[in-house]
Amino acid sequence: MKAPIKLKFKHDSPCTKPFGICIIIPLSVTCDVTPKEYEEGFGIACADVVERKLHLVFMRRAALDDGTIPIPDYWDLGEEVAKALGYKKIIVKPGTYKVNFSNYPQFGEAFFEAELEK
């Protein structure tokens, strides 16, 4: 089950990696981002769970110049997003995740290791 979610892509504090991007919650299930929100770093990603991993297809730049997305801490997607994806809870594990641009050349897609609770 795919769901469009609104994320805030943050390129500065409180990310722990210099010049890094981390994904800040709260998340919401929506296709709408106002021009002001876009300027503040919000964007849409299509979310799904594939082979027990969170799969995100980005609708704006998320990857660093080296093609990765660092997730510095455990990332609880929240009840609304988890429910939209058919789960009670989804928690992404920390790590540096590679963005693949093969299928989505403009902004890419990534698969995140996650703890899934039905």
C-alpha angles and dihedrals in degrees: 000000000000123000131184109230132189114231133178111227107204121197097185142026130025088033110104097214119079110254088356133145121229127177113241125204153240095097126192134191105246144114094217127099118166119222089251092052090049090054088051091055103266121141143156128259126181106234131203139149113244122179090344093307129109107248118201126185107196126223093192135028112295104153126090118237089270091058097252139115116211117212103193099187140019106290118210107201092206132239098283095055095039091051092048088055093048099259138108093220136005120188119182114216121233117261146106108278126200118231114221116213098183098098098026106033098178102057106352137215135260138198116217127199107241144177107234125198121190 
